Structures are given as structure tokens and as C-alpha cells.
């Protein structure tokens, strides 16, 4: 379990580094911020894949005796009784929330929303993921005369 704890700490450090870049987005040179964010997201993806695909043979204390899976709530609960899978799930959250934060700052920059308006949305996204994105979309709509599109380009 020590290895999982080390990986947990490494993943958190990688994610926090990415979030520091997002919070200070306009103050970082573009090449530096995109490099740091790309490396942070890529490392989180590598860690996730490692724990999901390559260390499946490891039996961990506390792992579920029943079958885990995604076809029922019981299956998901059983799946997440494994410390390795909980860690992978956590890394999944870290990577995707960081990507949502990147979407928020790049979209806002593209349409001219001042970075200071984004700080509450970024903080909510860091802590509560989808709630931060929803906050940003509502704020974006209010600041841009009701545009409710999720611009991805």
C-alpha cells in the first residue's frame, strides 16, 4: 500500500502544479504554460493507465471479493473497494478536472473574459469539478449576452 500512497502524493503534486499554472494563466508565457499543462496532463494519464492496465495482477488488502464492473451500482461499489482502483479513479478526476480548468481559461481568453472573473470558477472546478464548469458556463452566459454554447474550438 506504500507504493499506492507514493503514487497518490505524486499525482496530487502533478495536478497542483497544473492548477497553479491555471490560476496564474495570464502571467505565464504561453509556451511555458502549455508545456507545463501538457506535461502535467500527460503524466496523470500515464499514471492512470499504469494503475488500470498494467498492475491489474496485484492483489491489494481491502480489495472486493465480489465482481466489480460498470453495469450496476453494486458493481461500481465493488470495483471501488480496491485501493488500486480508487487511486486510478482519483487520478482520473485529477486529469479531467485539470482539462476542464484548461478549457475554462482558454475559452474565456478566446472570448475576452478577464482572468479575475475565472478564479471562483477555477476554484470550484478544482474542488467540485462539474459544479465549477456549470458556474463558468452560467457566468459566461451572463457576461456574453446569453451564449450557452460549449465552444470546443
Secondary structure, 3 states (H helix, E strand, C coil): CHHHHHHHHHHHHHHHHHHHHHHCHHHCCHHHHHHHHHHHHHHHHHHHHHHHHHCCCCCCCCCCCCCCCCCCHHHHHHHCCCHHHHHHHHHHHHHHHHHHHHHHHHHHHHHCCCHHHHHHHHHHHHHHCHHHHHHHHHHHHHHCCCCCCCCCC
